[in-house]
């Protein structure tokens, strides 16, 4: 069963973020704690970790995409 990864709120005031870099690619196996991508906000760049295990089926947002709303998949 697929699990959607959405843009996380990295701070209480965060409304949008930039997907700076994908660390994984389609077909990669991931487990809980693996780094999926780097997200940039107006204050910092943070790594986003997997919360589950599985295989990356699709990357829906391109690297460098800006102003992605929190909760967007």
The first five atom37 places (N, CA, C, CB, O) and aatype in JSON, in Angstrom:
{
  "aatype": [20, 20, 20, 20, 20, 20, 20, 20, 20, 20, 20, 20, 20, 20, 20, 20, 20, 20, 20, 20, 20, 20, 20, 20, 20, 20, 20, 20, 20, 20, 20, 20, 20, 20, 20, 20, 20, 20, 20, 20, 20, 20, 20, 20, 20, 20, 20, 20, 20, 20, 20, 20, 20, 20, 20, 20, 20, 20, 20, 20, 20, 20, 20, 20, 20, 20, 20, 20, 20, 20, 20, 20, 20],
  "atom_mask": [
    [1, 1, 1, 1, 1],
    [1, 1, 1, 1, 1],
    [1, 1, 1, 1, 1],
    [1, 1, 1, 1, 1],
    [1, 1, 1, 1, 1],
    [1, 1, 1, 1, 1],
    [1, 1, 1, 1, 1],
    [1, 1, 1, 1, 1],
    [1, 1, 1, 1, 1],
    [1, 1, 1, 1, 1],
    [1, 1, 1, 1, 1],
    [1, 1, 1, 1, 1],
    [1, 1, 1, 1, 1],
    [1, 1, 1, 1, 1],
    [1, 1, 1, 1, 1],
    [1, 1, 1, 1, 1],
    [1, 1, 1, 1, 1],
    [1, 1, 1, 1, 1],
    [1, 1, 1, 1, 1],
    [1, 1, 1, 1, 1],
    [1, 1, 1, 1, 1],
    [1, 1, 1, 1, 1],
    [1, 1, 1, 1, 1],
    [1, 1, 1, 1, 1],
    [1, 1, 1, 1, 1],
    [1, 1, 1, 1, 1],
    [1, 1, 1, 1, 1],
    [1, 1, 1, 1, 1],
    [1, 1, 1, 1, 1],
    [1, 1, 1, 1, 1],
    [1, 1, 1, 1, 1],
    [1, 1, 1, 1, 1],
    [1, 1, 1, 1, 1],
    [1, 1, 1, 1, 1],
    [1, 1, 1, 1, 1],
    [1, 1, 1, 1, 1],
    [1, 1, 1, 1, 1],
    [1, 1, 1, 1, 1],
    [1, 1, 1, 1, 1],
    [1, 1, 1, 1, 1],
    [1, 1, 1, 1, 1],
    [1, 1, 1, 1, 1],
    [1, 1, 1, 1, 1],
    [1, 1, 1, 1, 1],
    [1, 1, 1, 1, 1],
    [1, 1, 1, 1, 1],
    [1, 1, 1, 1, 1],
    [1, 1, 1, 1, 1],
    [1, 1, 1, 1, 1],
    [1, 1, 1, 1, 1],
    [1, 1, 1, 1, 1],
    [1, 1, 1, 1, 1],
    [1, 1, 1, 1, 1],
    [1, 1, 1, 1, 1],
    [1, 1, 1, 1, 1],
    [1, 1, 1, 1, 1],
    [1, 1, 1, 1, 1],
    [1, 1, 1, 1, 1],
    [1, 1, 1, 1, 1],
    [1, 1, 1, 1, 1],
    [1, 1, 1, 1, 1],
    [1, 1, 1, 1, 1],
    [1, 1, 1, 1, 1],
    [1, 1, 1, 1, 1],
    [1, 1, 1, 1, 1],
    [1, 1, 1, 1, 1],
    [1, 1, 1, 1, 1],
    [1, 1, 1, 1, 1],
    [1, 1, 1, 1, 1],
    [1, 1, 1, 1, 1],
    [1, 1, 1, 1, 1],
    [1, 1, 1, 1, 1],
    [1, 1, 1, 1, 1]
  ],
  "atom_positions": [
    [[0.85, -1.17, 0.0], [0.0, 0.0, 0.0], [0.89, 1.24, 0.0], [-0.96, 0.0, 1.22], [1.75, 1.37, 0.87]],
    [[0.71, 2.15, -0.96], [1.56, 3.34, -1.04], [1.36, 4.28, 0.15], [1.27, 4.09, -2.33], [0.27, 4.39, 0.71]],
    [[2.45, 4.93, 0.52], [2.43, 5.96, 1.55], [2.87, 7.26, 0.9], [3.34, 5.58, 2.78], [3.97, 7.34, 0.36]],
    [[2.02, 8.27, 0.95], [2.38, 9.58, 0.4], [3.28, 10.31, 1.38], [1.11, 10.41, 0.09], [3.04, 10.31, 2.59]],
    [[4.32, 10.91, 0.85], [5.19, 11.77, 1.65], [4.81, 13.2, 1.29], [6.73, 11.48, 1.39], [4.86, 13.58, 0.11]],
    [[4.44, 13.99, 2.28], [4.0, 15.36, 2.02], [5.04, 16.36, 2.54], [2.62, 15.63, 2.66], [5.9, 16.01, 3.35]],
    [[4.93, 17.6, 2.07], [5.82, 18.65, 2.55], [5.58, 18.84, 4.05], [5.59, 19.99, 1.77], [4.48, 19.21, 4.46]],
    [[6.61, 18.59, 4.87], [6.43, 18.72, 6.32], [6.5, 20.18, 6.76], [7.48, 17.9, 7.06], [7.12, 21.0, 6.09]],
    [[5.87, 20.48, 7.86], [6.01, 21.79, 8.51], [7.23, 21.68, 9.42], [4.71, 22.2, 9.32], [7.18, 21.01, 10.45]],
    [[8.31, 22.33, 9.05], [9.55, 22.23, 9.81], [9.63, 23.27, 10.93], [10.74, 22.39, 8.89], [10.56, 23.27, 11.73]],
    [[8.65, 24.15, 10.97], [8.52, 25.12, 12.06], [7.04, 25.47, 12.19], [9.4, 26.41, 11.81], [6.28, 25.23, 11.25]],
    [[6.62, 26.04, 13.31], [5.21, 26.36, 13.49], [4.68, 27.4, 12.5], [4.99, 26.86, 14.89], [3.48, 27.45, 12.23]],
    [[5.57, 28.24, 11.95], [5.13, 29.29, 11.04], [5.35, 28.96, 9.57], [5.84, 30.58, 11.36], [4.99, 29.74, 8.7]],
    [[5.94, 27.81, 9.29], [6.24, 27.44, 7.9], [4.96, 27.2, 7.11], [7.14, 26.19, 7.85], [4.09, 26.43, 7.54]],
    [[4.85, 27.86, 5.96], [3.7, 27.66, 5.07], [4.1, 27.01, 3.76], [3.03, 28.99, 4.78], [3.31, 26.27, 3.17]],
    [[5.33, 27.27, 3.28], [5.84, 26.68, 2.05], [7.32, 26.34, 2.22], [5.64, 27.64, 0.84], [7.97, 26.82, 3.14]],
    [[7.83, 25.51, 1.32], [9.24, 25.16, 1.32], [9.72, 24.88, -0.09], [9.5, 23.96, 2.22], [8.92, 24.78, -1.02]],
    [[11.02, 24.74, -0.23], [11.65, 24.41, -1.51], [12.26, 23.03, -1.41], [12.74, 25.47, -1.9], [12.97, 22.73, -0.45]],
    [[11.97, 22.17, -2.39], [12.59, 20.85, -2.42], [13.98, 21.04, -3.05], [11.71, 19.79, -3.23], [14.11, 21.09, -4.27]],
    [[14.99, 21.15, -2.2], [16.34, 21.46, -2.67], [16.98, 20.29, -3.4], [17.22, 21.86, -1.5], [17.6, 20.47, -4.45]],
    [[16.82, 19.07, -2.85], [17.53, 17.93, -3.43], [16.88, 16.63, -3.01], [19.0, 17.95, -3.01], [16.55, 16.43, -1.84]],
    [[16.7, 15.73, -3.97], [16.28, 14.36, -3.66], [17.53, 13.57, -3.32], [15.49, 13.71, -4.85], [18.53, 13.64, -4.04]],
    [[17.48, 12.81, -2.24], [18.57, 11.91, -1.88], [18.29, 10.51, -2.45], [18.75, 11.85, -0.33], [19.21, 9.77, -2.76]],
    [[17.01, 10.18, -2.58], [16.61, 8.87, -3.12], [16.2, 9.02, -4.58], [15.45, 8.27, -2.29], [15.98, 10.13, -5.07]],
    [[16.11, 7.88, -5.25], [15.59, 7.87, -6.63], [14.57, 6.75, -6.74], [16.75, 7.67, -7.67], [14.5, 5.87, -5.88]],
    [[13.78, 6.78, -7.8], [12.77, 5.76, -8.02], [13.44, 4.38, -8.03], [12.01, 6.01, -9.35], [14.47, 4.18, -8.68]],
    [[12.84, 3.45, -7.3], [13.36, 2.09, -7.21], [14.21, 1.84, -5.98], [14.16, 1.78, -8.42], [14.49, 0.68, -5.64]],
    [[14.62, 2.9, -5.29], [15.43, 2.73, -4.07], [14.59, 2.12, -2.96], [16.02, 4.07, -3.61], [13.41, 2.45, -2.8]],
    [[15.19, 1.23, -2.21], [14.58, 0.71, -0.99], [14.95, 1.66, 0.15], [15.04, -0.77, -0.68], [16.1, 2.1, 0.25]],
    [[13.98, 1.97, 1.0], [14.24, 2.83, 2.16], [13.69, 2.17, 3.41], [13.62, 4.24, 1.96], [12.77, 1.36, 3.35]],
    [[14.27, 2.55, 4.53], [13.77, 2.08, 5.82], [13.6, 3.3, 6.72], [14.74, 1.01, 6.47], [14.1, 4.38, 6.4]],
    [[12.92, 3.14, 7.81], [12.69, 4.23, 8.74], [14.02, 4.86, 9.14], [11.93, 3.72, 9.99], [14.97, 4.17, 9.52]],
    [[14.08, 6.18, 9.05], [15.28, 6.92, 9.4], [16.17, 7.28, 8.23], [16.07, 6.13, 10.36], [17.04, 8.14, 8.37]],
    [[15.96, 6.66, 7.06], [16.74, 7.02, 5.88], [16.37, 8.43, 5.43], [16.5, 6.0, 4.72], [15.22, 8.84, 5.54]],
    [[17.36, 9.17, 4.94], [17.12, 10.52, 4.44], [16.51, 10.43, 3.05], [18.44, 11.35, 4.42], [17.05, 9.75, 2.17]],
    [[15.38, 11.13, 2.85], [14.69, 11.13, 1.56], [15.08, 12.33, 0.7], [13.19, 11.11, 1.76], [15.34, 12.2, -0.49]],
    [[15.11, 13.52, 1.33], [15.35, 14.74, 0.58], [15.81, 15.85, 1.52], [14.09, 15.16, -0.18], [15.81, 15.7, 2.74]],
    [[16.21, 16.97, 0.9], [16.55, 18.18, 1.65], [15.52, 19.25, 1.31], [18.0, 18.66, 1.32], [15.21, 19.48, 0.14]],
    [[14.99, 19.89, 2.34], [13.99, 20.94, 2.2], [14.6, 22.25, 2.68], [12.69, 20.6, 3.0], [15.23, 22.3, 3.74]],
    [[14.41, 23.31, 1.9], [14.87, 24.64, 2.3], [13.67, 25.48, 2.72], [15.64, 25.33, 1.14], [12.62, 25.47, 2.08]],
    [[13.85, 26.2, 3.81], [12.87, 27.2, 4.24], [13.57, 28.55, 4.2], [12.29, 26.88, 5.68], [14.73, 28.64, 3.8]],
    [[12.87, 29.57, 4.63], [13.5, 30.89, 4.66], [14.57, 30.97, 5.76], [12.46, 31.97, 4.87], [15.35, 31.92, 5.79]],
    [[14.6, 29.98, 6.65], [15.53, 30.03, 7.78], [16.61, 28.95, 7.76], [14.76, 29.93, 9.05], [17.68, 29.15, 8.35]],
    [[16.37, 27.82, 7.12], [17.32, 26.71, 7.22], [17.09, 25.69, 6.11], [17.2, 26.03, 8.58], [16.07, 25.7, 5.42]],
    [[18.07, 24.8, 5.96], [17.93, 23.62, 5.1], [17.92, 22.41, 6.03], [19.09, 23.52, 4.02], [18.81, 22.24, 6.87]],
    [[16.89, 21.56, 5.87], [16.76, 20.39, 6.75], [16.57, 19.13, 5.92], [15.57, 20.58, 7.72], [16.06, 19.17, 4.8]],
    [[17.0, 18.02, 6.49], [16.8, 16.72, 5.86], [15.47, 16.13, 6.33], [17.97, 15.76, 6.19], [15.08, 16.29, 7.48]],
    [[14.77, 15.46, 5.42], [13.51, 14.79, 5.75], [13.77, 13.29, 5.74], [12.37, 15.17, 4.73], [14.29, 12.74, 4.77]],
    [[13.41, 12.64, 6.85], [13.63, 11.21, 7.01], [12.38, 10.41, 6.69], [14.1, 10.9, 8.43], [11.26, 10.9, 6.84]],
    [[12.58, 9.18, 6.25], [11.48, 8.25, 6.05], [10.93, 7.83, 7.41], [11.94, 7.01, 5.24], [11.68, 7.66, 8.37]],
    [[9.61, 7.66, 7.48], [8.99, 7.19, 8.72], [8.57, 5.73, 8.61], [7.77, 8.06, 9.06], [8.04, 5.15, 9.56]],
    [[8.82, 5.14, 7.44], [8.42, 3.75, 7.21], [9.42, 3.11, 6.27], [6.97, 3.66, 6.64], [10.38, 3.76, 5.85]],
    [[9.19, 1.86, 5.92], [10.07, 1.2, 4.96], [9.29, 0.87, 3.7], [10.68, -0.08, 5.56], [8.07, 0.74, 3.73]],
    [[10.02, 0.74, 2.61], [9.38, 0.41, 1.34], [10.3, 0.73, 0.19], [8.05, 1.16, 1.19], [11.52, 0.84, 0.35]],
    [[9.7, 0.87, -0.99], [10.43, 1.17, -2.22], [9.86, 2.46, -2.8], [10.34, 0.0, -3.25], [8.65, 2.64, -2.86]],
    [[10.74, 3.35, -3.21], [10.31, 4.62, -3.81], [9.7, 4.31, -5.17], [11.51, 5.64, -3.94], [10.38, 3.82, -6.07]],
    [[8.4, 4.6, -5.32], [7.69, 4.28, -6.56], [7.69, 5.45, -7.54], [6.26, 3.86, -6.26], [7.69, 5.25, -8.76]],
    [[7.68, 6.68, -7.01], [7.53, 7.84, -7.87], [7.98, 9.08, -7.12], [6.06, 7.98, -8.35], [7.78, 9.19, -5.91]],
    [[8.6, 10.02, -7.84], [8.95, 11.33, -7.29], [8.06, 12.35, -7.99], [10.49, 11.65, -7.47], [8.24, 12.6, -9.18]],
    [[7.13, 12.93, -7.27], [6.12, 13.79, -7.89], [6.52, 15.26, -7.98], [4.84, 13.69, -7.12], [5.9, 16.02, -8.72]],
    [[7.54, 15.66, -7.24], [7.98, 17.06, -7.23], [9.43, 17.1, -7.68], [7.81, 17.7, -5.81], [10.26, 16.33, -7.2]],
    [[9.74, 18.01, -8.6], [11.09, 18.12, -9.14], [12.02, 18.83, -8.16], [11.07, 18.87, -10.46], [11.6, 19.7, -7.4]],
    [[13.3, 18.44, -8.19], [14.31, 19.15, -7.42], [14.27, 20.62, -7.8], [15.73, 18.56, -7.66], [14.13, 20.96, -8.97]],
    [[14.39, 21.48, -6.8], [14.39, 22.92, -7.04], [13.01, 23.55, -7.05], [15.05, 23.2, -8.34], [12.9, 24.77, -7.12]],
    [[11.95, 22.74, -6.97], [10.6, 23.29, -6.94], [10.44, 24.18, -5.71], [9.54, 22.16, -6.95], [10.79, 23.78, -4.6]],
    [[9.91, 25.38, -5.92], [9.79, 26.37, -4.85], [8.34, 26.55, -4.42], [10.38, 27.7, -5.29], [7.41, 26.23, -5.15]],
    [[8.2, 27.09, -3.24], [6.9, 27.46, -2.67], [5.89, 26.3, -2.68], [6.32, 28.64, -3.44], [4.73, 26.47, -3.05]],
    [[6.37, 25.13, -2.28], [5.5, 23.96, -2.16], [4.76, 24.1, -0.83], [6.34, 22.6, -2.22], [5.39, 24.22, 0.21]],
    [[3.43, 24.1, -0.85], [2.67, 24.27, 0.39], [2.86, 23.1, 1.36], [1.19, 24.44, 0.06], [2.98, 21.95, 0.95]],
    [[2.89, 23.42, 2.65], [2.94, 22.39, 3.68], [1.75, 21.45, 3.46], [2.93, 23.01, 5.13], [0.63, 21.92, 3.26]],
    [[1.99, 20.15, 3.51], [0.95, 19.16, 3.31], [0.78, 18.72, 1.87], [-0.35, 19.69, 3.81], [0.06, 17.76, 1.6]],
    [[1.44, 19.41, 0.93], [1.34, 19.03, -0.49], [2.08, 17.72, -0.73], [1.91, 20.15, -1.41], [3.15, 17.51, -0.17]],
    [[1.52, 16.86, -1.54], [2.2, 15.6, -1.86], [2.81, 15.65, -3.23], [1.24, 14.42, -1.78], [3.43, 14.67, -3.67]]
  ]
}
